[in-house]
């Protein structure tokens, strides 16, 4: 009996020792930036390589047993694909890359626009055992420049970006862009994906726009306001701000958004009904008459803004801001059968109509 117990304890000590060695042989990036090599830097006739930048934490943040003396806090490597980048890292550091603690990936604009290189990157990522699909996804004109903005972020860029997303309070549910949602675009190609775009402001990365991906094609850059209107029309927001003028701002909450799709003269017509409770952040009304007029003003302005954005998205980007194609089977079976396998045709023809009903709460 005592021999058996001794053998078990020895085995446990052996396993613990192996785990410690494994930690010391691994590097744990918390963020990665993936750029495409500049055209002028690539040799004639050769495909542009990936340029991958890593942001590493102090290993003490991962394990008390981790050593930090020979772990660089940042590194940038080139390779024709992720496999060669990782092999280059191993050869230069005698360590293995472990993505189990990865918080964020920033893709450069050149890469998101290049379908072939993007597919190759995603394929390699899918084949990685330790790479998770729920890693937060961002865009940047240069991913490497975004990852270099660590002076004002109090440590790891990956942790900073994760906390930035966690601080968002306007969303009804988690609608964060991830590598998994980009992979779904690649495989299914029927979802509208909005990816937050980072730029430098005050030596910190800030979301100043959103990149739109539809049918695994990069459609362009949208303003934050346009992106929020898209999220609203998909019933993903808990509240929304409507600015009537510099001195009149209304916050709309308790939002209820419903969409129905019908056909009118061979055109899919998407009617989006929006109901909510409003309160004036500035310029409160002081009578029931003012309240009624202000409600009308909010509804009119709200509708006009949505119509303007819907028209721009349809004509310039072939985007249906309500993203109804992905759920068309449940909205209208006839149209689903008609446009099966033709999301591009549907999105170009579809037109949006808005029905807005806002009730103000704070009036005297």
C-alpha positions in Angstrom: 0.0 0.0 0.0 2.8 2.4 1.0 4.6 1.5 -2.2 1.5 2.5 -4.2 1.1 5.8 -2.5 4.8 6.6 -3.0 4.6 5.8 -6.7 1.6 8.1 -7.1 3.3 11.0 -5.3 6.4 10.5 -7.4 4.3 10.6 -10.5 2.7 13.8 -9.4 6.0 15.4 -8.7 7.3 14.3 -12.1 4.2 15.8 -13.8 4.7 19.1 -11.9 8.3 19.2 -12.9 7.4 18.7 -16.6 4.8 21.5 -16.4 7.4 23.9 -15.0 9.8 23.0 -17.7 7.1 23.5 -20.4 6.3 26.9 -19.1 9.9 28.0 -19.2 10.1 26.8 -22.8 7.0 28.7 -24.0 6.2 32.3 -24.8 2.7 33.7 -24.2 1.8 36.6 -26.5 -1.2 38.6 -25.3 -1.6 40.4 -28.6 -0.5 39.8 -32.2 -0.4 42.2 -35.1 -0.5 40.8 -38.6 0.6 43.0 -41.5 1.2 42.2 -45.2 4.7 43.1 -46.4 4.9 46.3 -48.3 5.0 45.9 -52.1 8.3 47.7 -52.5 9.9 45.4 -50.0 8.9 42.2 -51.7 11.0 40.7 -54.6 9.6 40.8 -58.1 7.4 37.9 -58.8 7.2 36.7 -55.2 4.1 36.9 -53.0 4.2 39.4 -50.1 5.1 37.9 -46.8 3.3 38.3 -43.5 4.9 40.6 -41.0 3.8 39.5 -37.5 4.4 41.6 -34.4 4.0 40.0 -30.9 3.3 41.8 -27.6 4.4 39.7 -24.6 3.6 40.3 -21.0 6.0 39.8 -18.1 5.7 36.1 -17.6 5.1 36.7 -13.9 1.6 37.6 -15.1 1.1 34.1 -16.4 2.9 32.0 -13.8 5.0 32.7 -10.7 7.3 30.0 -12.1 7.9 31.8 -15.4 11.2 33.5 -16.0 11.4 36.8 -17.7 15.1 37.6 -18.2 15.3 36.3 -21.7 11.8 37.1 -22.9 11.6 40.1 -25.2 8.5 42.3 -24.6 8.0 42.8 -28.3 9.2 41.2 -31.5 8.4 41.4 -35.2 9.1 38.5 -37.7 8.5 37.8 -41.4 7.3 34.6 -43.1 5.4 33.4 -46.1 2.7 32.1 -43.6 2.2 31.7 -39.9 4.0 28.4 -39.9 7.2 29.9 -41.1 6.8 32.9 -38.7 6.4 30.6 -35.8 9.4 28.5 -36.8 11.5 31.6 -37.2 10.5 32.6 -33.6 11.5 29.2 -32.3 14.8 29.4 -34.0 15.5 32.8 -32.7 14.4 32.3 -29.1 14.5 28.5 -28.4 10.9 28.9 -27.2 7.5 27.7 -28.5 4.7 30.2 -29.1 1.6 29.4 -27.0 -1.6 31.3 -27.9 -3.7 30.2 -24.9 -3.5 33.6 -23.3 -3.9 35.7 -26.5 -6.4 38.5 -26.0 -6.4 40.4 -29.3 -5.3 40.2 -32.9 -4.9 43.3 -35.0 -5.0 42.9 -38.8 -3.4 45.4 -41.1 -5.6 46.9 -43.8 -3.4 45.5 -46.6 -4.0 42.0 -45.3 -7.8 42.3 -44.8 -8.1 43.5 -48.4 -6.0 40.6 -49.8 -8.3 37.6 -49.9 -5.6 35.1 -50.8 -3.2 36.1 -48.0 -6.1 36.4 -45.6 -7.3 32.8 -46.4 -3.8 31.5 -45.9 -3.5 33.2 -42.5 -6.9 31.9 -41.3 -6.2 28.3 -42.6 -3.0 28.2 -40.6 -4.7 29.7 -37.6 -7.4 27.0 -37.7 -4.8 24.3 -37.7 -3.1 25.6 -34.6 -4.1 23.5 -31.5 -3.6 26.3 -29.0 -5.3 29.1 -31.1 -8.8 30.1 -29.9 -11.5 31.4 -32.2 -12.8 33.8 -29.6 -9.8 36.1 -29.7 -10.8 39.8 -30.1 -10.3 41.1 -33.6 -9.3 44.7 -34.6 -8.0 46.5 -37.7 -5.4 49.1 -38.2 -3.7 50.8 -41.1 -0.5 49.3 -39.6 -0.9 46.5 -37.0 2.7 46.9 -36.0 2.3 50.6 -35.2 -0.8 49.8 -33.0 1.1 47.2 -31.0 4.0 49.6 -30.4 1.7 52.0 -28.5 2.5 50.5 -25.1 3.9 53.5 -23.3 0.5 54.9 -22.3 -1.4 51.6 -22.0 0.1 50.5 -18.6 1.4 47.2 -19.7 0.2 44.7 -22.3 -1.5 45.9 -25.4 -3.6 42.7 -25.5 -5.0 43.3 -22.0 -5.6 47.0 -22.7 -7.7 46.1 -25.8 -9.6 43.5 -24.0 -10.5 46.0 -21.2 -11.5 48.5 -23.9 -14.2 46.2 -25.2 -15.3 45.1 -21.8 -16.0 48.8 -20.9 -18.7 49.1 -23.7 -22.1 49.4 -22.1 -24.4 50.1 -25.1 -24.6 46.6 -26.5 -27.5 44.3 -25.6 -25.2 41.2 -26.1 -21.6 40.5 -26.8 -21.2 41.4 -30.5 -17.4 41.6 -30.4 -15.7 40.8 -33.7 -13.4 37.8 -33.2 -11.2 35.6 -35.3 -14.0 33.0 -35.2 -16.5 35.4 -36.7 -14.0 36.2 -39.5 -13.6 32.4 -40.1 -17.4 32.1 -40.3 -17.3 34.8 -43.0 -14.7 32.8 -44.8 -16.8 29.5 -44.6 -20.4 30.8 -44.9 -20.0 34.2 -46.5 -23.5 35.5 -45.6 -22.9 37.6 -42.5 -22.1 41.3 -42.2 -19.1 41.7 -39.9 -18.0 45.0 -38.5 -14.5 45.1 -37.1 -13.4 48.0 -34.9 -10.5 50.0 -36.5 -7.8 51.4 -34.3 -5.9 54.6 -34.7 -3.4 56.4 -32.5 -4.7 59.2 -30.3 -2.6 60.5 -27.5 -0.2 57.6 -27.8 -3.1 55.2 -27.2 -5.1 53.0 -29.6 -8.7 54.3 -30.1 -11.6 53.0 -32.1 -12.3 55.7 -34.6 -14.1 53.7 -37.4 -15.2 50.2 -38.3 -14.2 48.0 -41.2 -17.1 46.3 -43.0 -16.6 42.7 -44.3 -19.4 41.0 -46.2 -19.3 37.7 -48.2 -15.6 37.6 -47.2 -14.9 40.8 -49.1 -13.6 44.0 -47.4 -16.1 46.6 -48.4 -14.6 49.7 -46.8 -14.4 51.9 -43.7 -17.6 53.1 -41.9 -17.8 55.8 -39.3 -18.6 54.9 -35.8 -22.0 56.5 -36.2 -22.8 54.4 -39.2 -21.6 51.3 -37.4 -23.8 52.0 -34.4 -26.8 52.5 -36.7 -26.2 49.1 -38.2 -25.9 47.5 -34.8 -29.2 49.3 -33.9 -31.0 47.9 -36.9 -29.9 44.4 -36.0 -31.4 44.9 -32.4 -28.0 44.7 -30.8 -28.0 47.9 -28.8 -29.5 48.7 -25.4 -29.4 52.4 -26.0 -28.7 54.9 -28.8 -28.0 58.6 -28.8 -29.8 60.9 -31.3 -28.3 64.4 -31.7 -30.9 66.9 -32.8 -28.6 69.9 -32.6 -25.6 71.0 -30.6 -27.8 71.8 -27.7 -30.4 69.0 -28.0 -29.3 65.4 -27.4 -31.7 62.5 -26.7 -30.8 59.1 -25.4 -33.1 56.3 -26.6 -33.3 53.2 -24.4 -35.6 50.2 -24.0 -35.1 49.7 -27.7 -37.2 47.2 -29.5 -36.3 46.6 -33.2 -38.2 44.3 -35.5 -37.7 43.7 -39.3 -40.1 42.3 -41.9 -39.3 41.7 -45.5 -41.8 41.9 -48.4 -41.5 42.2 -52.2 -42.8 45.2 -54.1 -42.4 45.2 -57.9 -39.4 42.8 -57.8 -37.7 44.8 -55.0 -37.2 43.4 -51.5 -38.5 46.0 -49.1 -37.2 45.7 -45.5 -39.4 47.5 -43.0 -37.5 48.2 -39.7 -39.7 49.2 -36.8 -37.9 50.9 -33.9 -39.6 51.6 -30.6 -38.0 53.1 -27.5 -38.1 55.4 -24.5 -36.3 58.7 -24.8 -34.9 61.2 -22.3 -33.3 64.5 -23.1 -29.7 64.7 -22.0 -29.8 68.4 -22.8 -32.7 70.8 -23.6 -35.5 69.2 -21.6 -39.1 70.1 -22.6 -41.2 71.9 -20.0 -44.7 71.1 -21.2 -46.7 68.3 -22.8 -47.0 70.4 -26.0 -43.2 70.7 -26.2 -42.9 67.0 -25.5 -45.1 66.1 -28.4 -43.3 68.3 -30.8 -39.9 67.1 -29.6 -40.9 63.5 -30.0 -41.9 64.3 -33.6 -38.6 66.0 -34.1 -36.6 63.1 -32.7 -38.5 60.6 -34.8 -38.1 62.7 -38.0 -34.4 63.2 -37.4 -33.9 59.6 -36.4 -35.6 58.3 -39.6 -33.8 60.7 -41.9 -30.4 59.7 -40.5 -31.2 56.0 -40.9 -32.5 56.5 -44.4 -29.4 58.4 -45.4 -27.1 55.7 -44.0 -29.1 52.9 -45.5 -28.9 54.5 -49.0 -25.2 55.1 -48.7 -24.5 51.5 -47.6 -26.6 50.0 -50.4 -25.3 52.1 -53.2 -21.6 52.4 -52.2 -21.0 49.1 -50.5 -23.9 46.8 -51.4 -24.7 46.3 -47.7 -28.1 45.8 -46.2 -27.7 47.5 -42.8 -30.3 45.2 -41.2 -28.3 42.1 -42.5 -31.6 40.3 -43.3 -30.2 37.9 -45.9 -28.7 35.7 -43.2 -32.2 35.3 -41.6 -34.2 35.5 -44.8 -35.5 31.9 -44.5 -37.4 32.9 -41.4 -38.5 36.3 -42.6 -39.8 35.4 -46.1 -39.6 31.9 -47.5 -40.5 33.0 -51.0 -37.7 35.6 -51.2 -35.4 33.1 -49.6 -35.9 30.6 -52.4 -35.7 33.4 -55.0 -32.3 34.7 -53.7 -30.8 31.5 -52.5 -27.1 31.7 -53.1 -27.3 35.3 -54.4 -26.6 37.5 -51.3 -24.9 40.1 -53.5 -27.9 40.5 -55.7 -30.3 40.7 -52.7 -28.2 43.3 -50.9 -27.9 45.5 -54.0 -31.7 45.5 -54.6 -33.0 45.6 -51.1 -34.4 48.9 -49.8 -35.1 49.9 -46.2 -38.1 51.7 -44.8 -38.1 52.9 -41.2 -40.9 53.2 -38.7 -39.7 55.0 -35.6 -41.8 55.6 -32.4 -40.1 57.3 -29.5 -41.8 58.3 -26.2 -40.1 60.9 -24.0 -40.1 60.2 -20.3 -38.6 63.3 -18.6 -41.0 66.2 -19.1 -42.9 68.3 -16.6 
